[in-house]
């Protein structure tokens, strides 16, 4: 163990010596040639051409060396960022308490591996609890905020018996994180998180809390409809939560039905003529397909729409109820009647 620990700083020291030694060597070659080589003292055209070629070679060597050093640092940064992102957005299991799950994100910057999107699905004694959120901003600051929210969510979903208690825990964790960040960075006071919380009971009963996030879509056979039109609460971090947090009853997720949660980067995506991406239309092409196929269909359509250059990070989380059908307590229309301000159904052909 001691040998391994000693080898790490020794390797780093050798790399630093090489990074400084090679440019120094190239500079020494150029200076030595200029001061000691008789050819460098001559003013004839041929001598000048040779001298120019020597200095051009030295300059090229320095540029190549600097480029390699920068690429090496960039690869290292990407490895660190990728490791951090994989810990934060750990791969979801293919099934959570009878719900088939698929999730993915895509960065607007091809070179970026860190963003502010967050999602998770956890089976608890209170039902399957799901979060989808979007932190304002990108980079390390955004991933720190997302980590604070997700860490609190993963604990609170098991401790809090109701969804309102989960939201208050997340709000307190975010406020604490932003206070700590504000001591080092004044821009932290401007940060906020849009957030959607769902609870799916054993009978498919759907409860929701929405803080400034896009409502998910419900896929039922060929029908695609938003889960609700209810006005959301403000995003977390902007204003204090109200004294009473209204948990919205959204009917049931019946066997065979699918929910698609997404960040606003999906529906805000535009093509070259400024037209918005139609998420319902894309989902309609795979409304009865497995969640993984729904993801593939939507991401393919999104990339086609934006010519492969989306302007914002996007994330999708798809859940399908593959539980065995349970005896129903009433008609489907009765279950949906609990939804506040239901949106009109969209039929896609």
Number of C-alpha atoms within 10 A of each C-alpha: 6 6 7 8 9 10 12 10 11 11 11 11 12 11 13 11 11 12 15 11 12 14 18 13 13 18 17 13 14 18 13 11 17 16 11 10 12 10 16 18 14 12 11 10 9 11 15 15 12 13 21 13 12 17 18 13 14 18 16 13 16 18 13 11 15 14 12 13 14 12 12 12 12 13 12 12 13 16 13 13 19 15 13 18 17 13 11 20 19 11 12 16 12 14 16 17 14 17 22 19 21 22 24 18 20 19 21 17 14 9 9 15 22 24 28 25 28 25 28 20 25 18 19 16 12 17 21 21 26 22 23 25 29 29 23 17 16 18 13 14 19 22 23 20 27 25 21 19 25 23 14 19 25 18 13 19 26 16 14 15 14 14 22 17 15 22 25 17 18 23 21 17 18 24 21 13 17 23 14 12 17 14 9 9 12 11 10 18 14 11 18 22 27 24 27 26 24 22 25 21 18 16 17 21 16 24 20 22 24 26 20 18 23 22 23 21 20 25 24 18 14 15 17 22 19 19 24 22 14 14 12 18 18 18 23 24 18 14 11 13 17 8 6 7 14 14 15 18 19 21 20 20 24 21 18 18 18 28 22 24 24 28 27 18 20 23 16 16 23 20 17 9 7 9 12 15 21 17 20 22 17 18 25 22 15 19 24 19 17 17 23 17 16 25 23 13 18 22 21 13 19 24 15 14 19 19 12 13 17 23 15 16 22 25 24 23 27 24 26 26 22 16 16 10 12 11 7 10 9 8 8 12 9 12 18 16 13 15 20 16 12 16 13 10 12 14 12 15 8
